[in-house]
Amino acid sequence: MVMVPEETTPRSAPMNLQRLLLISNDPRLRRLVEAALPQVNVHSVTTVAEGLARWSEISPVLVISDGTSLPLTPLFEYVRQIPAGPPVLVIGDRHSVKDAVDIMRAGAADYLTRPLLPADLQATVRRLLTGSPVERSAAPGDPFASIVSVSPQMNLMKHLAKEVAVTDATVLITGESGTGKELFAEAIHHSSLRARGPLVALNCAGIPEQLLESELFGYESGAFTDAKRAKPGRFQMAEGGTLFLDEIGEMSPTAQAKLLRVLEHRTVDPLGDTQSHKVDIRILAATNEDLLAHIKSGRFRLDLYYRLNVYQLRIPPLRERPEDIEPILLIFLERARKERGCRVKAIAPSALSVLRGHTWPGNVRELHNVVEWLTITCKEEVIQTHHLPASVNGPLTADDHSHELRPSLLAFGLSFQEMEKKLLEEALEKASGNVSEASRLLKMTRNTLRYRMAKHHLQ
């Protein structure tokens, strides 16, 4: 039952809770709403047109509409024209994430499906009328504000991410390394109804294959030789919250099969445990690899791909949105001034033009490394073209050596895993595939090289 507080803010005052407009020709839905919300004055109509005609008479603070057969566009358009208009809750029949996203994109504040439980309806109405826990915890800030952008491509991605955040859908975030996939995952979690739950992240490429399963699913005491005590897996640690699986394309086939089972049944089987354990989590996954190509080569399961790819967000690389370079750079400079007191304050138009013409293979991570390099080497307040590192400013000339230092490998914007893989590929190519020769070039044993080749799926 919705409790009406005696003293609260104007938004949730008792008078506001007495006027609810229900648009439905289903008498069962009307009876359920009236029974679940006995303290609310429910005004019931059968069509959207009738509801709009009686709008001024009712002055509703909340609208509940049947979304099965009624045309809702006129309702959304009408509410959109009202300053601080009432939220619209849509009740549908299909348990479809796409339907939920489409309905909320059209203008609904939330979407519930039949069979509708009174407790779910009460909780949703209470949240819509008083503000959700996410809104209260996030206010006044926006979790997506940390993703700096002015480009229409990124602003669209942020808009779509905000819409899917309020659902419980599994989201696959794709994009090149360094584009900000982890930032999107964090913002989606903190904008969701699970914001008060934990956000647990796991880099699937950063853990050896033989340890990945125990990290994900946990284990019981005595499950293997070194298992002195039980250890919960990341799935159990994320209970009530969100599990973010980064670099999902690096997951082993065995772990993929177990992950698929978790997604299908919402249960985990810790190593050494004879019982399955229910988990209540949301999955966010990210990859910088072409999963469809991995599917063709047999490295990734097609059924798992469909489970993960319920809703996909493709984060565009920095070269596709050069207008974002300046605001991101200025944010990095401002942060460096606050943390280290660096003198650099701005960038000259000519230097900015050079940065906008760079291809940025390492994306925002590479830009951050370039800014870090500039805060150390640039002795002036304004970045000029000759201050830029060779990695973005072309090859050095003899006259440039007085201005430039040798840039760090970090300027390439690659992770350690990516750098290791490229080094292995280069050595194998130079050795014409001869493992012994490649191991000599890399100054490591043949067994170590073979292990690292298998880790990166190199033949």
C-alpha positions as CSV (number, residue, x, y, z in Angstrom):
1,M,0.0,0.0,0.0
2,V,1.3,3.5,-0.8
3,M,1.8,5.3,2.5
4,V,1.0,9.0,2.3
5,P,3.3,11.0,4.6
6,E,1.7,13.6,6.8
7,E,4.5,16.1,6.3
8,T,6.8,16.0,3.2
9,T,7.8,18.0,0.2
10,P,5.1,19.5,-2.1
11,R,5.9,16.9,-4.7
12,S,4.6,14.0,-2.6
13,A,2.0,15.8,-0.5
14,P,-1.2,13.9,0.2
15,M,-3.3,16.1,-2.2
16,N,-1.0,15.0,-5.0
17,L,-1.5,11.3,-4.3
18,Q,-5.3,11.5,-4.7
19,R,-5.5,12.0,-8.4
20,L,-4.4,9.1,-10.7
21,L,-5.6,8.7,-14.2
22,L,-6.0,5.1,-15.4
23,I,-6.5,4.6,-19.1
24,S,-7.6,1.1,-19.8
25,N,-10.6,-0.9,-21.0
26,D,-9.6,-3.9,-18.9
27,P,-11.8,-4.1,-15.8
28,R,-9.3,-6.5,-14.2
29,L,-6.5,-3.9,-14.4
30,R,-8.8,-1.3,-12.9
31,R,-9.7,-3.6,-10.0
32,L,-6.0,-4.4,-9.4
33,V,-5.0,-0.7,-9.4
34,E,-7.9,0.3,-7.0
35,A,-7.1,-2.6,-4.6
36,A,-3.3,-2.0,-4.6
37,L,-3.7,1.8,-4.2
38,P,-6.6,2.3,-1.8
39,Q,-5.5,5.8,-0.6
40,V,-5.3,7.1,-4.2
41,N,-8.3,8.5,-6.0
42,V,-8.3,6.6,-9.3
43,H,-10.1,8.2,-12.2
44,S,-10.7,5.5,-14.8
45,V,-11.3,6.1,-18.5
46,T,-11.3,3.6,-21.4
47,T,-9.5,5.6,-24.1
48,V,-6.7,8.1,-24.5
49,A,-9.0,10.6,-26.1
50,E,-11.4,10.4,-23.1
51,G,-8.5,10.9,-20.7
52,L,-7.2,14.0,-22.5
53,A,-10.8,15.4,-22.6
54,R,-11.1,15.1,-18.8
55,W,-7.5,16.1,-18.1
56,S,-8.2,19.6,-16.7
57,E,-11.0,18.1,-14.5
58,I,-8.8,15.4,-13.1
59,S,-5.4,17.2,-13.0
60,P,-3.6,13.8,-12.5
61,V,-0.1,13.6,-10.8
62,L,0.3,10.1,-12.3
63,V,-1.0,8.3,-15.4
64,I,-1.2,4.5,-15.7
65,S,-2.1,3.4,-19.2
66,D,-2.7,0.0,-20.8
67,G,0.0,-0.4,-23.5
68,T,-1.4,-3.5,-25.1
69,S,-3.9,-2.0,-27.6
70,L,-4.2,1.7,-26.9
71,P,-2.4,4.3,-29.2
72,L,-0.2,6.1,-26.7
73,T,1.5,8.7,-29.0
74,P,-1.2,11.4,-28.4
75,L,-0.8,10.9,-24.6
76,F,3.0,11.2,-24.7
77,E,2.8,14.3,-26.9
78,Y,0.2,15.9,-24.6
79,V,2.2,15.2,-21.4
80,R,5.4,16.5,-23.1
81,Q,3.8,19.9,-23.5
82,I,3.0,20.2,-19.8
83,P,5.7,21.8,-17.6
84,A,6.7,19.2,-15.1
85,G,4.1,16.9,-16.5
86,P,3.0,13.7,-14.6
87,P,4.9,10.5,-15.1
88,V,3.3,7.9,-17.3
89,L,3.4,4.2,-16.3
90,V,2.6,1.8,-19.1
91,I,1.4,-1.8,-18.5
92,G,2.1,-4.2,-21.3
93,D,1.8,-7.9,-22.0
94,R,5.2,-8.7,-23.5
95,H,8.3,-9.4,-21.4
96,S,10.5,-7.7,-24.1
97,V,13.4,-5.5,-23.4
98,K,13.0,-3.9,-26.8
99,D,9.4,-3.1,-26.1
100,A,10.4,-1.6,-22.7
101,V,13.1,0.5,-24.3
102,D,10.8,1.7,-27.2
103,I,8.0,2.6,-24.8
104,M,10.3,4.6,-22.5
105,R,12.0,6.2,-25.4
106,A,8.6,7.4,-26.6
107,G,7.9,9.1,-23.2
108,A,7.0,6.6,-20.5
109,A,8.5,6.9,-17.1
110,D,8.4,3.1,-16.5
111,Y,7.1,-0.1,-18.0
112,L,5.6,-3.1,-16.2
113,T,4.2,-6.3,-17.7
114,R,1.4,-8.7,-16.8
115,P,0.9,-10.7,-14.6
116,L,1.2,-7.6,-12.4
117,L,1.8,-8.1,-8.7
118,P,0.3,-5.5,-6.3
119,A,3.6,-5.1,-4.5
120,D,5.4,-4.3,-7.8
121,L,2.8,-1.7,-8.7
122,Q,3.0,-0.1,-5.3
123,A,6.7,0.1,-5.3
124,T,6.8,1.6,-8.9
125,V,4.1,4.2,-8.1
126,R,5.9,5.2,-4.9
127,R,9.1,5.7,-6.8
128,L,7.5,7.7,-9.6
129,L,5.7,10.0,-7.1
130,T,8.5,10.5,-4.6
131,G,11.6,10.1,-6.7
132,S,13.6,6.9,-7.2
133,P,16.5,5.9,-5.0
134,V,18.7,6.4,-8.0
135,E,17.5,10.0,-8.4
136,R,18.0,10.8,-4.8
137,S,21.5,9.2,-4.6
138,A,22.6,10.7,-7.9
139,A,21.1,14.2,-7.4
140,P,22.2,16.7,-8.2
141,G,24.8,15.1,-10.4
142,D,24.3,13.0,-13.5
143,P,26.4,9.8,-13.6
144,F,26.9,10.4,-17.4
145,A,28.4,13.8,-16.7
146,S,31.8,12.2,-16.3
147,I,31.7,11.3,-20.0
148,V,32.8,14.5,-21.6
149,S,31.4,15.1,-25.1
150,V,29.9,17.7,-27.4
151,S,29.7,15.5,-30.5
152,P,26.2,14.3,-31.6
153,Q,27.5,10.7,-31.9
154,M,28.5,10.5,-28.2
155,N,25.5,12.5,-27.0
156,L,23.3,10.0,-28.8
157,M,25.2,7.1,-27.1
158,K,24.7,8.7,-23.7
159,H,21.0,9.2,-24.4
160,L,20.6,5.6,-25.4
161,A,22.6,4.4,-22.4
162,K,20.4,6.4,-20.0
163,E,17.3,4.9,-21.5
164,V,18.5,1.3,-21.2
165,A,20.0,2.0,-17.7
166,V,16.5,2.1,-16.1
167,T,15.7,-1.4,-17.4
168,D,17.4,-4.6,-16.2
169,A,18.6,-5.5,-19.7
170,T,21.9,-7.1,-20.4
171,V,24.1,-4.6,-22.3
172,L,27.0,-5.3,-24.6
173,I,29.3,-2.3,-24.9
174,T,31.5,-2.4,-28.0
175,G,34.2,-0.1,-29.2
176,E,37.9,0.2,-29.7
177,S,40.3,0.2,-26.8
178,G,40.4,3.5,-24.9
179,T,37.0,4.8,-26.0
180,G,35.5,4.8,-22.5
181,K,33.5,1.6,-22.3
182,E,34.2,1.2,-18.6
183,L,32.9,4.8,-18.0
184,F,29.7,3.9,-19.7
185,A,29.3,0.7,-17.7
186,E,29.8,2.7,-14.4
187,A,27.3,5.4,-15.5
188,I,24.7,2.8,-16.5
189,H,25.0,1.1,-13.1
190,H,24.8,4.3,-11.2
191,S,21.7,5.4,-13.2
192,S,19.9,2.1,-12.7
193,L,17.6,0.8,-10.0
194,R,20.6,-1.3,-8.8
195,A,22.6,1.8,-8.0
196,R,22.6,1.1,-4.3
197,G,23.9,-2.4,-5.0
198,P,27.6,-3.2,-5.7
199,L,29.3,-2.7,-9.1
200,V,31.7,-5.6,-9.5
201,A,34.2,-5.5,-12.4
202,L,36.3,-8.3,-13.9
203,N,38.8,-8.0,-16.7
204,C,38.5,-11.3,-18.4
205,A,41.9,-10.8,-20.2
206,G,43.7,-9.9,-17.0
207,I,43.2,-13.2,-15.3
208,P,44.9,-16.5,-16.3
209,E,42.5,-18.9,-17.9
210,Q,42.9,-21.5,-15.1
211,L,41.9,-18.9,-12.5
212,L,39.1,-17.2,-14.4
213,E,36.4,-19.8,-13.5
214,S,37.2,-19.6,-9.7
215,E,37.1,-15.8,-9.9
216,L,33.7,-15.8,-11.6
217,F,32.0,-18.6,-9.7
218,G,33.9,-18.9,-6.5
219,Y,34.8,-22.2,-4.7
220,E,34.3,-24.1,-1.5
221,S,36.9,-25.1,1.0
222,G,38.8,-28.1,-0.2
223,A,37.6,-27.8,-3.8
224,F,41.3,-28.0,-4.9
225,T,44.7,-28.3,-3.3
226,D,45.2,-24.7,-2.3
227,A,41.5,-24.0,-1.4
228,K,42.0,-23.5,2.3
229,R,38.8,-21.6,2.7
230,A,35.7,-20.9,0.7
231,K,35.8,-17.8,-1.6
232,P,32.8,-16.2,-3.2
233,G,32.9,-15.5,-6.9
234,R,32.3,-12.2,-8.7
235,F,28.7,-13.3,-9.4
236,Q,27.9,-13.7,-5.7
237,M,29.8,-10.5,-4.8
238,A,27.6,-8.6,-7.3
239,E,24.4,-9.8,-5.6
240,G,21.7,-7.1,-5.9
241,G,23.9,-5.0,-8.2
242,T,25.8,-5.2,-11.5
243,L,28.6,-7.4,-12.8
244,F,30.8,-5.8,-15.5
245,L,32.7,-8.3,-17.6
246,D,35.4,-6.4,-19.5
247,E,37.1,-7.9,-22.6
248,I,34.5,-10.6,-22.7
249,G,36.0,-11.9,-26.0
250,E,39.0,-13.3,-24.0
251,M,36.9,-15.7,-22.0
252,S,37.8,-19.3,-22.3
253,P,35.3,-21.8,-23.9
254,T,34.6,-23.5,-20.6
255,A,33.9,-20.2,-18.8
256,Q,31.7,-19.1,-21.7
257,A,29.6,-22.3,-21.3
258,K,29.2,-21.6,-17.5
259,L,28.4,-17.9,-18.1
260,L,25.7,-18.9,-20.6
261,R,24.1,-21.1,-17.9
262,V,24.1,-18.2,-15.4
263,L,22.4,-16.0,-17.9
264,E,19.8,-18.6,-18.7
265,H,19.0,-19.8,-15.2
266,R,20.4,-17.1,-12.9
267,T,22.2,-19.7,-10.8
268,V,25.9,-20.3,-10.1
269,D,27.8,-23.4,-9.2
270,P,30.9,-22.7,-7.1
271,L,33.7,-25.2,-7.6
272,G,33.4,-28.0,-5.1
273,D,29.8,-27.2,-4.1
274,T,27.0,-29.7,-4.8
275,Q,24.2,-27.0,-4.8
276,S,23.4,-24.2,-7.2
277,H,22.9,-20.7,-5.8
278,K,20.4,-18.2,-7.1
279,V,21.9,-14.8,-8.0
280,D,20.1,-11.5,-8.6
281,I,22.4,-9.5,-10.8
282,R,22.6,-7.5,-14.0
283,I,25.3,-8.2,-16.6
284,L,27.1,-5.6,-18.5
285,A,29.8,-6.8,-20.9
286,A,32.4,-5.0,-23.0
287,T,34.7,-5.9,-25.8
288,N,37.1,-4.2,-28.3
289,E,37.1,-7.3,-30.5
290,D,34.9,-8.4,-33.4
291,L,32.8,-11.1,-31.6
292,L,31.1,-12.1,-34.9
293,A,34.6,-12.9,-36.4
294,H,35.4,-14.9,-33.2
295,I,32.1,-16.8,-33.7
296,K,33.1,-17.8,-37.2
297,S,36.5,-19.0,-36.0
298,G,35.0,-21.0,-33.2
299,R,36.5,-18.8,-30.4
300,F,33.2,-17.5,-29.1
301,R,29.8,-19.1,-28.7
302,L,26.9,-17.9,-30.8
303,D,24.3,-18.6,-28.2
304,L,26.3,-16.6,-25.6
305,Y,26.6,-13.7,-28.0
306,Y,22.8,-13.6,-28.4
307,R,22.4,-13.6,-24.6
308,L,24.9,-10.8,-24.2
309,N,23.8,-8.7,-27.1
310,V,20.3,-7.9,-25.9
311,Y,21.1,-4.2,-26.2
312,Q,24.3,-3.0,-27.8
313,L,26.1,0.3,-27.4
314,R,28.9,1.0,-29.9
315,I,31.1,3.7,-28.5
316,P,32.6,5.7,-31.5
317,P,36.4,6.1,-31.7
318,L,37.9,9.5,-31.1
319,R,38.8,10.0,-34.8
320,E,35.0,9.9,-35.7
321,R,34.3,12.7,-33.2
322,P,37.2,15.2,-33.4
323,E,35.1,17.9,-31.9
324,D,35.4,16.1,-28.5
325,I,39.2,16.4,-28.4
326,E,39.3,20.0,-27.2
327,P,36.8,19.6,-24.2
328,I,38.4,16.4,-23.1
329,L,41.9,17.9,-23.3
330,L,40.8,20.9,-21.3
331,I,39.3,18.6,-18.6
332,F,42.5,16.7,-18.4
333,L,44.5,19.9,-18.1
334,E,42.2,21.3,-15.4
335,R,42.6,18.0,-13.5
336,A,46.4,18.2,-13.8
337,R,46.4,21.8,-12.5
338,K,44.4,20.9,-9.4
339,E,46.4,17.7,-8.7
340,R,49.9,18.9,-9.6
341,G,49.7,22.6,-10.2
342,C,50.9,22.4,-13.9
343,R,51.2,25.7,-15.7
344,V,49.5,24.6,-19.0
345,K,46.1,26.3,-19.4
346,A,45.2,26.2,-23.1
347,I,46.0,25.0,-26.6
348,A,46.7,27.0,-29.7
349,P,44.3,26.6,-32.7
350,S,47.2,25.3,-34.8
351,A,48.1,22.6,-32.3
352,L,44.4,21.7,-31.9
353,S,44.2,21.3,-35.6
354,V,47.1,18.8,-35.5
355,L,45.3,16.8,-32.8
356,R,42.1,16.8,-34.7
357,G,43.9,15.4,-37.7
358,H,45.5,12.6,-35.8
359,T,43.9,9.1,-36.1
360,W,44.1,8.3,-32.3
361,P,44.5,4.6,-32.4
362,G,44.5,4.6,-28.6
363,N,41.5,6.9,-28.5
364,V,40.8,8.9,-25.2
365,R,43.4,6.8,-23.3
366,E,46.0,7.9,-25.9
367,L,44.8,11.6,-25.6
368,H,45.2,11.4,-21.8
369,N,48.7,10.1,-22.1
370,V,49.6,12.9,-24.5
371,V,48.2,15.4,-22.1
372,E,50.2,13.9,-19.2
373,W,53.3,14.1,-21.4
374,L,52.6,17.7,-22.2
375,T,52.2,18.7,-18.6
376,I,55.7,17.4,-18.0
377,T,57.5,18.7,-21.1
378,C,55.6,21.9,-22.0
379,K,57.1,24.9,-20.1
380,E,54.5,27.5,-21.4
381,E,50.9,28.2,-20.6
382,V,49.6,27.6,-24.1
383,I,50.4,24.4,-26.0
384,Q,51.9,25.1,-29.4
385,T,52.4,22.8,-32.4
386,H,56.1,22.2,-31.6
387,H,55.2,21.1,-28.1
388,L,53.2,18.1,-29.4
389,P,54.9,14.6,-29.2
390,A,56.1,13.0,-32.4
391,S,53.4,10.3,-32.0
392,V,50.7,12.9,-33.0
393,N,52.9,15.5,-34.8
394,G,54.6,13.4,-37.4
395,P,58.3,12.4,-37.6
396,L,60.8,14.6,-35.9
397,T,63.1,16.9,-37.9
398,A,66.6,18.0,-36.8
399,D,65.2,21.3,-35.6
400,D,62.5,19.7,-33.5
401,H,64.9,17.8,-31.2
402,S,65.3,20.9,-29.0
403,H,61.6,20.9,-28.3
404,E,60.8,17.2,-28.2
405,L,61.6,14.3,-25.9
406,R,61.2,10.7,-26.8
407,P,57.5,9.9,-26.2
408,S,56.5,7.1,-23.8
409,L,55.1,3.8,-25.1
410,L,52.0,4.8,-23.2
411,A,51.3,7.4,-25.9
412,F,50.1,4.6,-28.1
413,G,47.1,4.1,-25.8
414,L,47.5,0.3,-25.7
415,S,46.8,-1.8,-22.6
416,F,49.5,-4.2,-21.4
417,Q,47.7,-7.1,-22.9
418,E,47.4,-5.5,-26.3
419,M,51.1,-4.5,-26.3
420,E,52.1,-8.0,-25.3
421,K,50.1,-9.5,-28.1
422,K,51.5,-7.1,-30.7
423,L,55.0,-7.8,-29.6
424,L,54.4,-11.6,-29.9
425,E,52.9,-11.1,-33.4
426,E,55.9,-9.0,-34.5
427,A,58.4,-11.5,-33.2
428,L,56.6,-14.5,-34.8
429,E,56.4,-12.6,-38.1
430,K,60.1,-11.7,-38.1
431,A,60.9,-15.3,-37.2
432,S,58.7,-16.6,-40.1
433,G,56.7,-18.5,-37.5
434,N,59.7,-20.3,-36.0
435,V,58.9,-20.5,-32.2
436,S,62.5,-21.1,-31.2
437,E,63.7,-18.1,-33.2
438,A,60.9,-15.9,-31.8
439,S,61.7,-16.9,-28.3
440,R,65.3,-15.9,-28.8
441,L,64.2,-12.5,-30.1
442,L,61.9,-12.0,-27.1
443,K,64.5,-13.4,-24.7
444,M,62.2,-16.0,-23.1
445,T,61.9,-19.7,-23.1
446,R,60.0,-21.7,-25.7
447,N,57.5,-22.9,-23.1
448,T,56.8,-19.4,-21.9
449,L,56.3,-18.2,-25.5
450,R,54.0,-21.1,-26.2
451,Y,52.0,-20.3,-23.1
452,R,51.7,-16.6,-24.1
453,M,50.8,-17.6,-27.6
454,A,47.9,-19.8,-26.4
455,K,46.8,-17.0,-24.1
456,H,46.4,-14.6,-27.0
457,H,45.1,-17.4,-29.4
458,L,48.1,-17.1,-31.7
459,Q,49.1,-20.0,-33.9
